[in-house]
Structure formats: C-alpha cells, structure tokens
Amino acid sequence: MPALPPVAEAVIGLIGMGEMGKMYAERLSKGGQCKKINVCDLPERYDQLVEYCKGKDKLVPLRDGHLVSRESDFIIYSVEAAYVDKVVAQYGPSTKVGAIVSGQTSVKAPERAAFEKHLPADVHIVSIHSLHGPTVPSDGQALIVIQHRADNEHVRFVKEVLAPLNSRYVDLSYDEHDEVTANTQAVTHAAFLSMGTAWRCTGQFPWELGRYIGGIEVVKINITLRIYAAKWHVYAGLAILNPTAQKQIHQFAQSASDLFKLMVQNNEAELRRRVLAARDFVFGSTDGSSPDAQPAPILLSDSVLDRFAIGDPSPNQPAPPPNSHLALLAMVDCWHQLRIRPFVHLALAATPVFRFWIGVAEYLFRDEERLEAAIKAAGRLGGDGIAFSSDDAEFVIAARGWSDTVRYGSFEAYKQRFDETRMFFEPRFEESRIANRDMFAFLAEEPVRTGKMDKTEP
C-alpha cells in the first residue's frame, strides 16, 4: 500500500461545500499545511463553486466527488448525516488507494455504516467532528478524532493536516462520540427549539413582552435565535439518527410535562423535592456535603448577561415577574432521571452553546434564592407564577411536539416545524447575530471561572 506523502505535499479533498466545508477549506488553505485542496459540491452548484474559489490560494474546484476521491490523500465528507450513505456509495469506490477518509457528520452511526459498506478495503478511516458551528472560530474548540480503520501514523497525519484549525483534539471511538454529543447537545437543542416554538405560538417576540428581561432571559433568547438562524439539518440529524439523543429528547419532554403537572396541581412540596433532588445529583448539594459536588464551569452575573440583551428596554422598565424557568428545571430533571452527569463531558467535548446553557443552569440551581424563587413561581400558577402560566403551557406542548417529531423519524416534519418558527423570528436575526457574536466572544475570553456566585447582583 502506498506510503503517506509529507503533509506539505499532500492533496486534501473536501466533498460538500456547505458552511462547515467552506470554513475548513479556508482555514486549511491559509494554514499552509498541504499542497492543494480539491473541493466539490452538488453538480448544479459547480459554477458558484468556481466563483467562490477565485482568488483563494490552493482551492481547486472539481465537478464531482469522483474527481476529488481519485486524486486526494485525505478526503473529508462534509455532508448531512441523512445523505451520507448515498454520497459515500456514489463516490467511495473512486477513493485513491491508501488514502484516508473522514466524515464531518454530527452523528456517527450512519457515517460508520456507510464507510464500512462502501469504501474499498485498501482505504483508511480516521473520522472527525468539530463541535462548533461555522460562525464560531475553531481556535481552542473541541475537535473529535476517531481512529477506526487506521494506524497511529494515519491519525498523526490527520492531526497535522488539521493543525491550522488550532482546535483541541479529543480522541474517541464512534460509539463514544455519539454518546458524548447526545449528552451535550440533544437536550440543549430540544430546550431552545421548544422555547422558540412556544414563543412563536404566543405571537410576540419574548423581549417585547415585559417578562423576559435581563439575566437568564438574555441567554434563552439569544441562543434560541442563534439556533433558528442556522440550518435545520444541523440539529435534525443528531436528534433523529442518534438513538441516545432520541431517548434524551423524549425524557426532556416527559420531565417538562411531569413538572408542569405539579405546577398545575399547586403541589409545591413535591415540586421542590424533585427539583432539589435533580440539583443535588447534577450540581452537588449546596452545603458541599455531596461527594458528587462539581466545580463551576462558568459563573455568570446579571450585569454580564444584560450587556447582550436584544431590543432597547425602557430605563423605567418594571422588574419582571417571577419566572418558573421550566426549561431549565426540565433539563436538569431530565439529566437526573437518566443519570447523566453533564460535567463529565463539559471539559471533554462541550459545544459553546452547551457551555453557556449549563452555565445558566448552574447560575439558577446553585443560587438558593434564585432557585427558591423559581420553585415558588412554578408552584403557584394561580398566584405569583400566573404571568408565565400560558407560556409554560405552550412550552410543554412544544416539547412534546418536538419529541414526537423525533420519535417518528420524519426529517420533513422536523424541517416544517423548524421553518415555521424560523420565519417568525427571521426579521430579528440580524439584531440577534450581533448580540450572539458579542456573547460568545465573551465566553471565549472567559472559558472557565471559579469561586462563589456573585451575590452582589440582583
């Protein structure tokens, strides 16, 4: 079998030039770690691809994956998980003898099956997955590397080729990847998708209601809009094709439903028992007596979060009413019910969105006053919590709807549900992009914080 060339003489191939494919192409071409980069997209997009490659050093547009596969030493399939089998079946047999093949899909079970079924036996498999979106700089972010059908020298070659991304390598197996990504992304995405759907059903932008103002609400709104401004298939593949993710999304909807039933019954005592049990399992007891107590991944304060608010709230805006934060309560309860310890995966392979969301959950759950206020608001829908009662009802319905969509395995239904809410928020996407850019820049600058929660904030 032919020996691998020096990285400086290697030819890289990218099949699929969506947003992530373009991000890889630009970072690798500017890094000077290879001879050239062959790229291809759908045949009907060839003319646009030629235009895109003009003036970009080392990028060579080709008409199809056959031309990319037969010449390239390291080939990355950057296609949707739902289509990876079809694309690999089409182009895999043309792979150059001794080449290394990789995939950039968010769920690896179908990718692994496609590679094992359609790639020639004289081809090596070292798969990858960057745990961030194309708009997030790859520097310092987790990059999963999966040594499947390859020797150590092939893994070293892949890591050297990808060095211009300046990412943090995490070595996992295919199965470990799918478990980790489910544990860090499935429930997180379900929470934001459900919040967005619920807000759409109210017919008003949440920051204009006078209820979703400041602090935790800023993160809820910003990341919800960030997700709906992205491509639907980014989330659909992980949810529908990953069995572990399906189970978690179902439990998230069940947790939201169970907690809401206690709220409707005004059963504050049982609600408090269940919420505190989830807190102690995930975050450790507040007195430090729990052996499972975890260090803080990121500590936030209202003054920090308010800097990233969307809209222009009135300086005389009254204090918002108490919020149950049902999405956060349900998420932590879901982890408790499934015995998932998210902190285990935080340092290993957390996405930027997950780090923010678990930071906000910790912001609520590790502050006794904030958590007690949420429990009281949730346990008194007829009293202090009435301001959010209709929103909470819409949220539970939305969570159930997303769970059913995933359970049915329908990409078309997923796309339709996604697009309905996307169209509602679309007029405000540009405004949210600015807020998200600044918020995630802050996260990158302050990756980990330790110490006690800032008690000076309201």
C-alpha positions as semicolon CSV with decimal commas, in nm:
position;residue;x (nm);y (nm);z (nm)
1;M;0,000;0,000;0,000
2;P;0,141;0,346;-0,088
3;A;0,306;0,542;0,194
4;L;0,154;0,869;0,305
5;P;0,319;1,177;0,150
6;P;0,467;1,452;0,365
7;V;0,187;1,682;0,480
8;A;0,335;1,970;0,280
9;E;0,294;1,760;-0,036
10;A;-0,047;1,617;0,050
11;V;-0,361;1,675;-0,153
12;I;-0,672;1,730;0,059
13;G;-1,024;1,664;-0,068
14;L;-1,350;1,817;0,056
15;I;-1,676;1,663;-0,064
16;G;-1,955;1,903;0,030
17;M;-1,906;2,279;0,044
18;G;-2,172;2,394;0,284
19;E;-2,086;2,635;0,561
20;M;-1,866;2,390;0,752
21;G;-1,697;2,272;0,432
22;K;-1,613;2,631;0,344
23;M;-1,483;2,701;0,693
24;Y;-1,250;2,400;0,667
25;A;-1,141;2,497;0,316
26;E;-1,048;2,850;0,414
27;R;-0,869;2,761;0,737
28;L;-0,672;2,475;0,579
29;S;-0,579;2,673;0,268
30;K;-0,448;2,964;0,473
31;G;-0,254;2,735;0,707
32;G;0,000;2,623;0,450
33;Q;-0,013;2,261;0,568
34;C;-0,083;2,096;0,231
35;K;-0,011;2,118;-0,141
36;K;-0,366;2,186;-0,258
37;I;-0,729;2,130;-0,165
38;N;-0,971;1,972;-0,413
39;V;-1,331;2,073;-0,344
40;C;-1,667;1,978;-0,489
41;D;-2,034;2,035;-0,419
42;L;-2,358;1,936;-0,589
43;P;-2,312;1,937;-0,969
44;E;-2,567;2,215;-1,017
45;R;-2,358;2,438;-0,789
46;Y;-2,035;2,396;-0,983
47;D;-2,040;2,744;-1,139
48;Q;-2,096;2,905;-0,798
49;L;-1,814;2,693;-0,658
50;V;-1,578;2,815;-0,929
51;E;-1,663;3,174;-0,838
52;Y;-1,615;3,102;-0,469
53;C;-1,267;2,956;-0,526
54;K;-1,139;3,251;-0,730
55;G;-0,853;3,421;-0,552
56;K;-0,840;3,158;-0,276
57;D;-0,496;3,004;-0,265
58;K;-0,479;2,625;-0,307
59;L;-0,853;2,569;-0,359
60;V;-0,926;2,368;-0,675
61;P;-1,295;2,335;-0,773
62;L;-1,388;1,999;-0,930
63;R;-1,715;1,883;-1,081
64;D;-1,784;1,582;-0,860
65;G;-1,664;1,357;-0,581
66;H;-1,513;1,104;-0,819
67;L;-1,252;1,358;-0,928
68;V;-1,188;1,458;-0,567
69;S;-1,162;1,097;-0,442
70;R;-0,929;0,957;-0,708
71;E;-0,657;1,219;-0,650
72;S;-0,674;1,322;-0,283
73;D;-0,468;1,175;0,001
74;F;-0,709;1,281;0,277
75;I;-1,081;1,315;0,196
76;I;-1,345;1,470;0,422
77;Y;-1,714;1,411;0,355
78;S;-1,891;1,724;0,480
79;V;-2,249;1,625;0,405
80;E;-2,569;1,588;0,603
81;A;-2,595;1,270;0,807
82;A;-2,921;1,177;0,634
83;Y;-2,744;1,168;0,296
84;V;-2,402;1,032;0,391
85;D;-2,479;0,675;0,283
86;K;-2,597;0,787;-0,061
87;V;-2,297;1,016;-0,118
88;V;-2,036;0,765;0,003
89;A;-2,197;0,491;-0,206
90;Q;-2,160;0,717;-0,509
91;Y;-1,804;0,842;-0,461
92;G;-1,643;0,600;-0,214
93;P;-1,538;0,336;-0,472
94;S;-1,329;0,601;-0,650
95;T;-1,113;0,663;-0,342
96;K;-0,740;0,665;-0,407
97;V;-0,555;0,354;-0,282
98;G;-0,403;0,420;0,060
99;A;-0,595;0,742;0,116
100;I;-0,750;0,843;0,448
101;V;-1,124;0,908;0,453
102;S;-1,307;1,110;0,714
103;G;-1,655;1,242;0,782
104;Q;-1,778;1,561;0,946
105;T;-2,129;1,446;1,038
106;S;-2,275;1,523;1,381
107;V;-2,396;1,166;1,434
108;K;-2,154;0,887;1,352
109;A;-2,361;0,569;1,343
110;P;-2,479;0,617;0,981
111;E;-2,140;0,753;0,878
112;R;-1,960;0,449;1,016
113;A;-2,203;0,215;0,839
114;A;-2,159;0,400;0,509
115;F;-1,778;0,393;0,527
116;E;-1,761;0,024;0,618
117;K;-2,008;-0,067;0,343
118;H;-1,886;0,143;0,051
119;L;-1,515;0,225;0,097
120;P;-1,256;-0,010;-0,055
121;A;-1,060;-0,227;0,190
122;D;-0,734;-0,052;0,093
123;V;-0,861;0,282;0,232
124;H;-0,802;0,405;0,589
125;I;-1,074;0,560;0,809
126;V;-0,999;0,837;1,059
127;S;-1,315;1,037;1,120
128;I;-1,355;1,383;1,274
129;H;-1,616;1,623;1,408
130;S;-1,567;1,988;1,505
131;L;-1,802;2,057;1,797
132;H;-1,898;2,408;1,692
133;G;-2,078;2,584;1,413
134;P;-1,916;2,757;1,116
135;T;-1,957;3,105;1,266
136;V;-1,763;3,013;1,583
137;P;-1,383;3,041;1,546
138;S;-1,231;2,692;1,562
139;D;-0,944;2,806;1,783
140;G;-0,945;2,616;2,112
141;Q;-1,271;2,434;2,033
142;A;-1,306;2,056;2,069
143;L;-1,229;1,853;1,756
144;I;-1,318;1,486;1,786
145;V;-1,076;1,244;1,616
146;I;-1,188;0,882;1,566
147;Q;-0,925;0,620;1,482
148;H;-1,136;0,347;1,325
149;R;-0,957;0,162;1,046
150;A;-0,612;0,315;1,060
151;D;-0,273;0,305;1,229
152;N;-0,129;0,568;1,460
153;E;0,065;0,721;1,171
154;H;-0,262;0,797;0,991
155;V;-0,401;0,970;1,299
156;R;-0,085;1,180;1,331
157;F;-0,115;1,273;0,963
158;V;-0,477;1,386;1,008
159;K;-0,395;1,594;1,314
160;E;-0,105;1,760;1,137
161;V;-0,321;1,842;0,834
162;L;-0,588;1,993;1,061
163;A;-0,340;2,191;1,269
164;P;-0,443;2,525;1,104
165;L;-0,781;2,493;1,277
166;N;-0,596;2,539;1,606
167;S;-0,855;2,316;1,773
168;R;-0,826;2,093;2,079
169;Y;-0,812;1,726;1,980
170;V;-1,030;1,475;2,167
171;D;-0,973;1,108;2,081
172;L;-1,292;0,898;2,094
173;S;-1,447;0,594;1,927
174;Y;-1,755;0,615;1,705
175;D;-1,980;0,493;1,988
176;E;-1,825;0,728;2,244
177;H;-1,873;1,019;2,006
178;D;-2,245;0,958;1,968
179;E;-2,290;0,923;2,344
180;V;-2,095;1,240;2,422
181;T;-2,268;1,450;2,156
182;A;-2,609;1,329;2,273
183;N;-2,524;1,414;2,634
184;T;-2,405;1,764;2,548
185;Q;-2,637;1,861;2,263
186;A;-2,963;1,665;2,246
187;V;-3,144;1,813;2,546
188;T;-2,982;2,153;2,496
189;H;-3,117;2,179;2,141
190;A;-3,458;2,044;2,245
191;A;-3,488;2,314;2,512
192;F;-3,417;2,602;2,274
193;L;-3,626;2,460;1,991
194;S;-3,919;2,421;2,232
195;M;-3,880;2,771;2,373
196;G;-3,874;2,917;2,024
197;T;-4,185;2,725;1,919
198;A;-4,366;2,830;2,237
199;W;-4,282;3,196;2,183
200;R;-4,396;3,176;1,822
201;C;-4,729;3,040;1,940
202;T;-4,775;3,344;2,165
203;G;-4,737;3,563;1,856
204;Q;-4,496;3,809;2,020
205;F;-4,120;3,846;2,044
206;P;-4,034;3,746;2,403
207;W;-3,819;4,051;2,479
208;E;-4,113;4,278;2,398
209;L;-4,350;4,115;2,650
210;G;-4,206;4,283;2,959
211;R;-4,149;3,938;3,115
212;Y;-3,832;3,805;2,952
213;I;-3,599;4,083;3,061
214;G;-3,237;4,056;3,176
215;G;-3,014;3,786;3,321
216;I;-3,107;3,429;3,231
217;E;-3,367;3,551;2,982
218;V;-3,094;3,711;2,770
219;V;-2,924;3,376;2,714
220;K;-3,254;3,199;2,647
221;I;-3,350;3,449;2,377
222;N;-3,009;3,491;2,215
223;I;-2,932;3,121;2,177
224;T;-3,286;3,040;2,063
225;L;-3,249;3,289;1,780
226;R;-2,897;3,164;1,710
227;I;-3,029;2,810;1,661
228;Y;-3,321;2,913;1,443
229;A;-3,090;3,128;1,229
230;A;-2,887;2,815;1,147
231;K;-2,973;2,528;0,913
232;W;-3,241;2,285;1,033
233;H;-3,050;1,975;0,926
234;V;-2,767;2,057;1,168
235;Y;-3,000;1,962;1,454
236;A;-3,225;1,709;1,279
237;G;-2,950;1,457;1,208
238;L;-2,831;1,443;1,568
239;A;-3,185;1,417;1,705
240;I;-3,333;1,162;1,465
241;L;-3,036;0,939;1,377
242;N;-2,877;0,910;1,723
243;P;-3,074;0,661;1,939
244;T;-2,925;0,805;2,259
245;A;-3,040;1,153;2,160
246;Q;-3,391;1,025;2,087
247;K;-3,416;0,879;2,437
248;Q;-3,298;1,203;2,597
249;I;-3,534;1,425;2,398
250;H;-3,825;1,202;2,499
251;Q;-3,724;1,226;2,866
252;F;-3,687;1,604;2,841
253;A;-4,046;1,632;2,719
254;Q;-4,157;1,392;2,993
255;S;-3,975;1,595;3,258
256;A;-4,136;1,918;3,135
257;S;-4,477;1,750;3,144
258;D;-4,426;1,598;3,490
259;L;-4,311;1,925;3,643
260;F;-4,592;2,120;3,478
261;K;-4,850;1,879;3,621
262;L;-4,713;1,951;3,969
263;M;-4,736;2,322;3,890
264;V;-5,098;2,295;3,781
265;Q;-5,178;2,098;4,097
266;N;-5,006;2,367;4,308
267;N;-4,805;2,081;4,460
268;E;-4,514;2,296;4,562
269;A;-4,379;2,046;4,815
270;E;-4,337;1,762;4,562
271;L;-4,209;2,005;4,301
272;R;-3,943;2,130;4,543
273;R;-3,844;1,774;4,637
274;R;-3,798;1,675;4,273
275;V;-3,611;1,993;4,174
276;L;-3,372;1,975;4,470
277;A;-3,305;1,607;4,408
278;A;-3,210;1,691;4,049
279;R;-2,992;1,979;4,171
280;D;-2,803;1,760;4,417
281;F;-2,743;1,492;4,154
282;V;-2,619;1,725;3,880
283;F;-2,452;2,009;4,073
284;G;-2,392;1,865;4,420
285;S;-2,562;1,984;4,738
286;T;-2,514;2,349;4,827
287;D;-2,354;2,269;5,163
288;G;-2,074;2,081;4,991
289;S;-2,157;1,754;5,168
290;S;-2,234;1,568;4,846
291;P;-1,942;1,360;4,716
292;D;-2,062;1,442;4,366
293;A;-2,024;1,820;4,403
294;Q;-1,869;1,964;4,088
295;P;-1,659;2,275;4,023
296;A;-1,827;2,557;3,836
297;P;-1,767;2,556;3,458
298;I;-1,864;2,919;3,414
299;L;-2,019;3,168;3,652
300;L;-2,241;3,441;3,516
301;S;-2,396;3,752;3,661
302;D;-2,692;3,962;3,556
303;S;-2,467;4,259;3,483
304;V;-2,263;4,047;3,241
305;L;-2,564;3,893;3,069
306;D;-2,756;4,219;3,034
307;R;-2,483;4,352;2,803
308;F;-2,604;4,110;2,535
309;A;-2,976;4,186;2,552
310;I;-3,176;4,227;2,232
311;G;-3,401;4,528;2,195
312;D;-3,397;4,860;2,375
313;P;-3,571;4,820;2,710
314;S;-3,709;5,129;2,873
315;P;-3,499;5,268;3,161
316;N;-3,821;5,271;3,363
317;Q;-3,896;4,907;3,282
318;P;-4,051;4,749;3,592
319;A;-3,892;4,439;3,738
320;P;-4,011;4,127;3,550
321;P;-4,244;3,892;3,740
322;P;-4,110;3,565;3,888
323;N;-4,037;3,300;3,626
324;S;-4,051;2,925;3,684
325;H;-3,768;2,872;3,430
326;L;-3,942;2,548;3,336
327;A;-3,696;2,480;3,052
328;L;-3,403;2,478;3,295
329;L;-3,589;2,280;3,560
330;A;-3,687;2,020;3,299
331;M;-3,336;1,996;3,158
332;V;-3,174;1,927;3,496
333;D;-3,456;1,689;3,592
334;C;-3,403;1,505;3,264
335;W;-3,033;1,455;3,341
336;H;-3,127;1,330;3,686
337;Q;-3,384;1,083;3,556
338;L;-3,137;0,944;3,301
339;R;-2,844;0,952;3,548
340;I;-2,641;1,172;3,315
341;R;-2,363;1,380;3,467
342;P;-2,308;1,661;3,215
343;F;-1,998;1,793;3,390
344;V;-1,814;1,476;3,288
345;H;-1,843;1,587;2,926
346;L;-1,800;1,960;2,983
347;A;-1,422;1,969;2,968
348;L;-1,408;1,677;2,725
349;A;-1,621;1,783;2,433
350;A;-1,865;2,061;2,513
351;T;-2,001;2,288;2,241
352;P;-2,008;2,666;2,303
353;V;-2,389;2,657;2,326
354;F;-2,379;2,375;2,581
355;R;-2,124;2,557;2,794
356;F;-2,343;2,866;2,805
357;W;-2,659;2,667;2,879
358;I;-2,509;2,461;3,160
359;G;-2,355;2,782;3,295
360;V;-2,700;2,940;3,308
361;A;-2,845;2,627;3,468
362;E;-2,576;2,644;3,733
363;Y;-2,645;3,015;3,775
364;L;-3,001;2,923;3,870
365;F;-2,951;2,596;4,059
366;R;-2,651;2,693;4,271
367;D;-2,810;3,013;4,397
368;E;-3,061;2,918;4,666
369;E;-3,254;3,244;4,643
370;R;-3,294;3,225;4,265
371;L;-3,391;2,859;4,272
372;E;-3,640;2,911;4,553
373;A;-3,799;3,200;4,361
374;A;-3,835;2,976;4,055
375;I;-3,988;2,694;4,261
376;K;-4,237;2,930;4,424
377;A;-4,335;3,079;4,089
378;A;-4,376;2,729;3,943
379;G;-4,570;2,600;4,242
380;R;-4,818;2,888;4,241
381;L;-4,954;2,917;3,889
382;G;-5,264;3,079;4,035
383;G;-5,058;3,338;4,222
384;D;-4,706;3,471;4,168
385;G;-4,646;3,243;3,871
386;I;-4,953;3,335;3,671
387;A;-4,760;3,572;3,442
388;F;-4,581;3,273;3,284
389;S;-4,854;3,008;3,312
390;S;-4,968;3,031;2,949
391;D;-4,606;3,040;2,828
392;D;-4,525;2,729;3,033
393;A;-4,826;2,550;2,885
394;E;-4,710;2,637;2,533
395;F;-4,359;2,518;2,622
396;V;-4,481;2,175;2,736
397;I;-4,688;2,136;2,420
398;A;-4,388;2,238;2,208
399;A;-4,154;1,996;2,388
400;R;-4,399;1,712;2,331
401;G;-4,430;1,809;1,965
402;W;-4,054;1,804;1,909
403;S;-4,026;1,472;2,093
404;D;-4,294;1,316;1,874
405;T;-4,133;1,452;1,558
406;V;-3,801;1,293;1,653
407;R;-3,970;0,967;1,755
408;Y;-4,148;0,943;1,419
409;G;-3,812;0,988;1,245
410;S;-3,951;1,238;0,995
411;F;-3,696;1,482;0,854
412;E;-3,971;1,655;0,658
413;A;-4,182;1,713;0,970
414;Y;-3,874;1,834;1,155
415;K;-3,795;2,081;0,877
416;Q;-4,153;2,207;0,867
417;R;-4,168;2,264;1,244
418;F;-3,828;2,434;1,235
419;D;-3,908;2,658;0,939
420;E;-4,239;2,778;1,088
421;T;-4,059;2,922;1,389
422;R;-3,760;3,036;1,185
423;M;-3,988;3,254;0,969
424;F;-4,140;3,411;1,281
425;F;-3,802;3,519;1,421
426;E;-3,630;3,593;1,091
427;P;-3,694;3,971;1,094
428;R;-3,482;3,995;1,409
429;F;-3,196;3,764;1,310
430;E;-2,952;4,042;1,225
431;E;-3,005;4,204;1,562
432;S;-2,955;3,872;1,737
433;R;-2,638;3,794;1,539
434;I;-2,469;4,098;1,688
435;A;-2,576;4,006;2,041
436;N;-2,466;3,644;1,991
437;R;-2,133;3,746;1,844
438;D;-2,053;3,956;2,149
439;M;-2,189;3,698;2,395
440;F;-1,986;3,411;2,253
441;A;-1,678;3,630;2,226
442;F;-1,714;3,687;2,599
443;L;-1,740;3,312;2,654
444;A;-1,422;3,254;2,453
445;E;-1,235;3,513;2,659
446;E;-1,361;3,373;2,991
447;P;-1,371;2,997;2,933
448;V;-1,370;2,884;3,296
449;R;-1,443;3,071;3,615
450;T;-1,412;2,952;3,969
451;G;-1,524;3,080;4,306
452;K;-1,858;3,164;4,462
453;M;-2,157;3,308;4,284
454;D;-2,158;3,686;4,270
455;K;-2,411;3,779;4,540
456;T;-2,394;4,149;4,461
457;E;-2,616;4,106;4,158
458;P;-2,994;4,131;4,198
